[in-house]
Amino acid sequence: MQDQTIDEILETATADCFWVPPDVHVVDRPELSYVHSRRSPLNFNRVLRARPSQAEPARLVAEVLEAHGDGDSRWTVNAISDTPQMRRALSDAGYKEGPLHYAYATEVGAYRRRPPAGVEAQPVGSIDDLRTLYEIRSAVFGGDVGLSWRDLERELDDCTGPDRRVVRFVAYRNGEPAGSGGMTFFDDLKFALIWAGGVVEEHRGNGVYTALLAARAQVARRRGLRRLGLYAREDTSAPIVDAHGFERHGHFQYFDRIAL
């Protein structure tokens, strides 16, 4: 069987719903995959995969809108599903085009950079570590995730348990929390998806991002995975991962419909 392309691997990885809480509903069939919930976060009310070549785009959009109700709704459009008909159906339904992202990947064994002295990335191992991680994320990306204690306990188990598929890191510079990032394992794909990497503004340019990438590459290498990959936003993280030697592939965009 021919190897999947990076765009196909990334789509398969990001459409995997192993992570969703029990109260989030999953719909998954060949032409459409999405999640929906009464919760407000877009992550729990979004389309993960669509095939406009297999079904009328307007019909797919109508189904998703009915499932998402009056709440916010997010649609994933990538290099595989991006067609003029798909974009027109989303626009007609009130979805707004988001920033452009690119698909990037590198061989795990090819990433050998090391951070400078005083900078290190440590895996999350406690609730306090998770709280620190989310404080960093709020500082970098803004907003409040609003996770409950039960959500935090579940996330901690996901990234520390014996069958974990996720690992999360907090980076420190001279002992101060400076950055964070996550990674998900897809053993069948020999692939690790890296996500939510960010560095607090006052610590940028000092090797913190390198520490986060190096730590994730090391863990992926020990697990026997072949590639690291991600979707990187055109005007923020794309130039960074490009400078770190990642190879660019297809594109990716969110289309959001925000409730009034």
Order of alpha helices (4+ residues) and beta strands (2+ residues): alpha-beta-beta-beta-alpha-beta-alpha-beta-beta-alpha-alpha-beta-beta-beta-alpha-beta-alpha-beta
